[in-house]
């Protein structure tokens, strides 16, 4: 019984963190753009390292 309660609390916390994270971007589309920009920055850094 105690494990079920702990699992429920952990899941509620995970849902709250997810909602908070997505609300920071306002939309799912905004989140996608943020991830894409992060990937582009990583690509640029890798290109700079390979050029040297």
N, C-alpha and C positions, 0 to 999 in steps of 0.2 A: 504494500500500500504506500509505503514511504517513497519507493522508487518511482511510482506513477506520479506522485505529487511533485517530486524533484524534476522529473522529465517534463511535466506540464509547465513548471516555472521556467525551465531552460528554454523550452519552445516559445513561450510567451516573450522571453527576453530576446530571442533570435528574431522573432517577428517584429518586435519594437525597434531593434537595430536596423533591420532591413527597411522598414518604413521610414525611419529617420534618415537613413542614407539616401533613399530615393527622393525624399522630399527636398533634400539639399540641391538636387538637380532640377527640381520642379516637375520633370516628366521623364518617362522612360527614354524618350528621344534624346533629351539632354544628357542622360546618363550614357547613352551610346556615343554621343559626340565627345564626351569627356574621356571615355575609354579609347576612342579612336585617336584623339590628340595625344594621349599617353603613349599609345603604340607608335605614333609618328615620331615622338621625341626619342623613343628607344631606338627606332630605325636610324635616325640621324646620328645618334651617338655611336651606333655600331658602324655606320658608314665612315665617320670620322676616324674611328679606331682602325678600320681596314685600310684607309688611305695612307696612314702613317707607316 
